[in-house]
Amino acid sequence: MTTSATGRQTEPEVSRGQRLRIVLVLGSLIAIGPLTIDMYLPALPAITEDLRSGPTAVQLTLTGTLVGLAFGQLLLGPLSDTFGRRRPLLAGLGVHVVASLLCAVAPTIAMLGVFRVLQGFGIAAAAVVATAVLRDLFSGNTFARLLSRLHLVMGAAPILAPTLGGWVLKWTRWPGVFVTLA
């Protein structure tokens, strides 16, 4: 946002093409969260078998991701306000990539659970920063319209994620889902 001669904040001039690119990038960032949470769901039976665990313990890895996401948002929101959007976003995405790769090689269900918490923490940066960037760049009706488009992505991603996970499982075993997420 910029400040006009009257002291009012105005939106920067953004072309239609730039706006589309912004929405695509922010939509991709928003989609990482639901994909990380739900893409591995078709693999739960295989994870249960391979890690010699019970279904309850495997389902707790989903809860772990949500816990990491919640705590990550609490920490990364203020950090992105303090240090800017870029560094917390890149750090969070880096944590997500490393945690996803660690999930792929997890030898036990307990380790998978810990790595899923880290995954959730990492994806929190994407969710927090995408919304903050949108608020930084736009206001009023434009902000509301673009935010609704991001919410459409957030609504569609969890629906598509298990299908994508199932598709990945046609060519690989469950660790392949985590490699794909990385």
NORPEQUI-V654992 format. One record per residue. N is the residue number from 0. SS is DSSP state (helix for helix, strand for strand, loop for the rest). NEAR is the number of other ideal C-beta (glycine too) atoms within 12 Angstrom. D_LAST is the distance of its C-alpha to the last C-alpha in Angstrom with 2 decimals. Layout:
# NORPEQUI-V654992
{{N SS NEAR D_LAST} {N SS NEAR D_LAST}}
This chain:
# NORPEQUI-V654992
{{0 loop 20 33.42} {1 strand 16 36.62} {2 strand 11 40.05} {3 loop 11 42.99} {4 loop 7 46.56} {5 loop 8 47.47} {6 loop 8 44.87} {7 loop 12 42.70} {8 strand 17 38.97} {9 strand 18 38.03} {10 loop 24 34.83} {11 loop 18 33.93} {12 loop 13 34.86} {13 loop 21 31.79} {14 loop 10 32.22} {15 helix 11 31.06} {16 helix 10 28.54} {17 helix 16 27.14} {18 helix 24 27.01} {19 helix 15 25.10} {20 helix 15 22.48} {21 helix 28 22.25} {22 helix 32 21.88} {23 helix 19 19.16} {24 helix 25 17.04} {25 helix 37 17.87} {26 helix 34 17.41} {27 helix 24 13.83} {28 helix 37 13.25} {29 helix 37 15.28} {30 helix 35 13.52} {31 helix 42 10.10} {32 helix 42 12.18} {33 helix 37 13.92} {34 helix 39 11.11} {35 helix 51 9.40} {36 helix 35 12.98} {37 helix 31 14.29} {38 loop 40 12.09} {39 loop 44 12.60} {40 helix 31 16.32} {41 helix 24 17.62} {42 helix 38 16.31} {43 helix 31 18.36} {44 helix 20 21.37} {45 helix 25 19.63} {46 helix 37 17.96} {47 helix 22 21.49} {48 helix 16 23.04} {49 helix 21 20.78} {50 loop 28 20.68} {51 loop 14 24.36} {52 loop 25 24.15} {53 loop 16 25.81} {54 helix 17 24.49} {55 helix 14 25.19} {56 helix 23 23.06} {57 helix 31 20.06} {58 helix 23 20.71} {59 helix 24 20.82} {60 helix 42 17.08} {61 helix 32 16.99} {62 helix 19 19.58} {63 helix 33 17.69} {64 helix 42 14.86} {65 helix 27 17.74} {66 helix 24 19.50} {67 helix 37 16.70} {68 helix 36 16.48} {69 helix 23 20.27} {70 helix 22 20.74} {71 helix 38 18.07} {72 helix 30 19.96} {73 helix 17 23.18} {74 helix 25 22.17} {75 helix 38 20.01} {76 helix 26 22.53} {77 helix 15 25.36} {78 helix 25 23.32} {79 helix 32 22.41} {80 helix 18 26.14} {81 helix 13 27.19} {82 helix 19 24.96} {83 loop 16 24.02} {84 helix 30 20.99} {85 helix 17 19.03} {86 helix 18 18.66} {87 helix 33 17.56} {88 helix 35 15.02} {89 helix 22 13.51} {90 helix 27 13.82} {91 helix 40 12.23} {92 helix 34 9.12} {93 helix 22 9.17} {94 helix 33 9.78} {95 helix 41 6.99} {96 helix 28 4.40} {97 helix 22 7.25} {98 helix 38 8.07} {99 helix 35 5.27} {100 helix 24 6.24} {101 helix 27 9.65} {102 helix 43 9.78} {103 helix 31 9.49} {104 loop 21 12.46} {105 loop 30 14.31} {106 loop 17 17.96} {107 loop 19 19.50} {108 helix 28 19.17} {109 helix 19 20.02} {110 helix 23 17.15} {111 helix 39 14.72} {112 helix 32 16.54} {113 helix 24 16.24} {114 helix 37 12.49} {115 helix 41 12.35} {116 helix 33 14.79} {117 helix 35 12.66} {118 helix 48 9.78} {119 helix 41 12.73} {120 helix 38 14.12} {121 helix 44 11.27} {122 helix 46 11.21} {123 helix 44 14.95} {124 helix 44 14.97} {125 helix 46 13.80} {126 helix 44 16.50} {127 helix 38 19.12} {128 helix 39 18.85} {129 helix 42 18.79} {130 helix 32 21.95} {131 helix 33 23.52} {132 helix 32 23.14} {133 helix 35 24.73} {134 helix 26 27.52} {135 helix 24 27.97} {136 helix 30 28.53} {137 loop 31 30.44} {138 loop 20 33.11} {139 helix 16 35.48} {140 helix 11 35.17} {141 helix 24 32.49} {142 helix 27 30.24} {143 helix 15 31.05} {144 helix 17 30.42} {145 helix 33 27.01} {146 helix 27 26.01} {147 helix 18 27.11} {148 helix 26 24.85} {149 helix 35 21.82} {150 helix 23 23.07} {151 helix 19 23.34} {152 helix 33 19.62} {153 helix 30 19.07} {154 helix 17 21.56} {155 helix 20 20.30} {156 helix 31 16.56} {157 helix 24 17.38} {158 helix 18 19.83} {159 helix 20 17.59} {160 helix 32 14.50} {161 helix 24 16.33} {162 helix 19 17.62} {163 helix 28 14.30} {164 helix 34 13.28} {165 helix 25 16.69} {166 helix 18 16.32} {167 helix 28 13.24} {168 helix 26 15.42} {169 helix 14 18.21} {170 helix 13 16.68} {171 loop 19 14.88} {172 loop 23 15.20} {173 loop 34 13.34} {174 helix 28 10.80} {175 helix 28 9.67} {176 helix 39 8.74} {177 helix 37 6.20} {178 helix 22 5.02} {179 helix 29 5.38} {180 helix 40 3.81} {181 loop 28 0.00}}
